[in-house]
Every structure is written in structure tokens, then in C-alpha cells.
Amino acid sequence: MTIDSSPALQQVRQWLQDAAHIAMLTGAGVSAESGVPTFRDAQTGLWAHFRPEDLATVDAFRRDPARVWDWYAERRVNMREVQPNAGHRAVADFQRRHPGRLTLATQNVDGLHQKAGSADVLALHGNIFEDQWLDPCALARRPQEGCSPAQAEPGRPPRCVQCGNLARPAVVWFGEMLPHDALGAAERAAARCNVMLVVGTSGAVYPAAGLAHVARAAGARVVIVNPHPSELDDWAHAVLPGTSAQLLPVLLDF
Ligand code: OAD
């Protein structure tokens, strides 16, 4: 028997077909088959080679802005080159066929769901292709005044020409708040969905992983798609062992 014909998969397909509203949370695993490294996979994950406290916190950036900027610049190069895979496309195609029926929240900053054509993606951890200022402008007299166009030196983050403020990648680092509107919309979707699909995430990082708990507490079926065990498996009604490019086209083909 293949995974495509397994009773668990058929059961989940039925739940999805019966669902008036589906919420979905994706993580780095959905982009793995596009060539984007995950964070926590044992050999290939980024955190097997780098320490998050050196690269993904505001303190790390203040200590060594060039190093952090450079690391993100390399990831940007990789992420510009990659293309959505069959998993991203299956979600976008489903949303086109069933407008408003699936709310997609992602922890990924690579933009691949958007590139595949998904609309209204709730980007919980930001967007790696955008920058934001590290601090409010030191010279601003009114809150709406911001920093001035930045000077860029190769290999260094752009600086405000007036106050010296630094630009940083517009991603959420450890210890930072998630974007309020996106998290709120994801929580509302989790609270009203019939099925919560959790795909390609270790479920180790909160508050994103908490969406599965919100959905479960509100009475939804929680379904995990992941080739390896995740921290949310014990909370799920079904765990489908397989990759997202393999399983999402089968699950979302109606
Ligand atoms: P992780 O690296 O923690 O987990 C990736 C998950 O994807 C693992 O559970 C893998 O088993 C699974 N996986 C691998 N290949 C897959 C495939 N082809 N199909 C489906 N699943 C696959 O990544 P996230 O859970 O996204 O945050 O990590 C959450 C956050 O931690 C990230 O957004 C990032 C990271 O530190 C920040 O940088 C703030």
C-alpha cells in the first residue's frame, strides 16, 4: 500500500472535503524540496551549522551587524534562485478553485507561497527580501518622520545618512514580537477552522506552533504532514508521514 491509498490519508481527504474552512500553518519543510535549507533537520538544517543566538537576535545584529547582514545576504541569494514546488502550487491552486476557504499562515520568509500564486499569505516571521530600520530615527521630531535614504557599502547594512541608524532584514528574530495583524488573523482562522493542516514545521517555535493548540481547543481536526516526527504530533488527530510536495497535491486535489 502506498501513502496515497493509506486509510489515514483517505480519512484526511474526507475531512478536508467536508471542511467549510481550512487553516494551514507551514514551516521550512515546505520549501525543502525547492532547495531552501530547513533549520532543525539533523544534518542539513541551518541550526546544525550556525548558532541562532549569533545570527537571529537583535543583540547579535547590534554586536556584529556586518556578519548578520552577510548571512542574510547569502540566504537572499539562495532564495531568489529557488522556485515553488508541487506543494506550494497545490495550495495556491486550491485557493484559486475555492476562494476564501483556506487561510494560509507561514513561518517562512522565502516568499515561495506568494511566488506560487497564494494570495493573502500571513507571513508570521516577515519577509527576507525587505529591510526595516533597526531603531526609530534619532533625529525625528515627529513620529511619522523616518530615516533618510540609506548609503550602502558592500557587505555592510545600509545606514541612514542623517542619524547613522542601520537597516536590517525585515524578519522576526528570536525574542521579537510577531506582526500583530498577521498573528491575529492566523489565530482567528485557527479558532474557526474545521481542519488545521500543519505542514513542514518542527512545531518548536511559539507563538506560531500555538496555532495548532488554538485549533484543537476550538474543536478542529489537526493534521500533520511531515516526513519526520514533530513536536505537535501528540496534539494531532492524524499524522501523515511524507513530504509536502508529495502529499499536498493529493490532499488538495478537489
Ligand atoms: P524546522 O527546521 O524547525 O523544521 C522543519 C520541519 O520540516 C522538520 O520537522 C522536518 O522534518 C520537516 N521537513 C523536512 N523536509 C520536509 C519536506 N520535504 N516536506 C515536509 N516537511 C519536511 O523549521 P520551522 O518549523 O519552519 O524562525 O522553524 C520555525 C522557525 O524556527 C523558523 O521560522 C525560524 C527558525 O528559527 C526564525 O528565524 C525566527
Boltz pocket constraint, residues with backbone or C-beta under 6 A from the ligand:
constraints:
  - pocket:
      binder: B
      contacts: [[A, 26], [A, 27], [A, 28], [A, 29], [A, 30], [A, 32], [A, 33], [A, 38], [A, 39], [A, 40], [A, 41], [A, 45], [A, 52], [A, 56], [A, 107], [A, 108], [A, 125], [A, 172], [A, 173], [A, 174], [A, 199], [A, 200], [A, 201], [A, 202], [A, 203], [A, 204], [A, 205], [A, 225], [A, 226], [A, 227], [A, 228], [A, 229], [A, 230], [A, 242], [A, 243], [A, 244], [A, 245]]
      max_distance: 6.0
